[in-house]
Amino acid sequence: MGQPPGGFPPNVVARVMRDRPVVTGRPGESLEPADFDAVAARLRTTLTREITRQDVLTSILYPKVFEDFAAHQRKYSDTSGLPTPVFFYGQEPGEEISVDIEAGKRLIVKFLTLGDPHPDGRRTVFFELNGQPRDVTVVDKSLEPDAPTNLKADPGNPNHIGASMPGMIVSVAIQAGAKVAKGQKLLSLEAMKMETNLSAERDGRIAEVLVRPGMQVATGDLLMSYA
């Protein structure tokens, strides 16, 4: 709130501050200079989109708030176009909304119904997108899964190796404790009848392997981690 012209009345300062030190200058003068380039470099490793000057300034002014905001965007993408009631409470069956995702591009989303619970605590959501039937499987947080769930990779942790797509682990090429070189094969994943190799993105040592052949994984599941 700063200092009023002439300062605060001495008797008020004495009663409020007691024996604590009093700041007489501008509070911001005691702060370390902001390193805009360093903040921008850090954001490039945590955000999944091109950063803006507004991102840098917001991160400096409200670091924890922006961190939570960035985590929300990594998980759900940009939800700013959703109507406020839908953002907080979701859609009702039969409800139709429109969402502008860019200039001249509008999506019409109609929620139809929910499927029965799956053993892993998920449900299939049925809806229409621009009149075409669609479905997506999501976690229902109100359910207790009967089957154990896999750990999720932290996008902000460079040591985590996560699954980029759902599928079945075909083979695991290394063990915990093994040293790997950039480009070395780590495992094979089968998705939609196609087998894909996952390779090391850098040199290092694998601290933990959490998957085995025949195991089903979902997008974002933690597969391995570097030491």
Steps between C-alpha positions, in 0.01 A plus 500: 500500500804729520557808713248785532626858447692597812516141622282319755426674832778406746253390770331261253837359392602445862178313588502283188869423465601494869866389499507371143711678234323765292540527122539865415565484126317335214454130588600390151845652542602207722417240235767339283488614134280273291685285243252494212720281279546237773126488568426469128750213468338319794151544358608352166573172680169490690245638253379299202445808283684808383551735795406867495626807683179488701593149618841622618358801685221297661746233616718767663210678672296193601734198486280245682179612326666478159649159583151368580364663183771340285434158658130541420578582136737204468227268624190648337638732227341847463162505677450877485235466226264291714191668648560568871223268634630215281857559617399470866215248487516319163221443249164341565381214274356649182663840559666661199767770513713688247872558550710739290851354476637761257376779276229360272517148646216396731432155647150383593515245783192307614533270803298180453559256786751316720588133461515248784807508730807304388697286750783755499271785612447649155187572299433556132342839424278514191448835326456666163761732351358715220225241456734200478495230774813483715605325819790535741598301808573703813571438869191527721641639825183402687578130446743271679686295237495122539825466309829670600588815306842584359713790620495809280808674364554858613538715182715742699744231615773446235588163657156350433439297183126486426285320247412720202208275401291219647593142416665177613865459596651247258857489632728680745859534379674624816493443876514735797854621561605470135685782326343613174615718211290748309298317234532160668185287497324482836182305421243415234134600520218360288206728423232446235688197355815710452820454701695809604844518660566744783860626500704690757492876444834550677793318657452389858423217739155345541403502866167321478302291252128485580368296206529142375407320177126450460411795725237749380589869535308822443623832365712672764576187703848495655707233322852562629703767673856625477721510809 
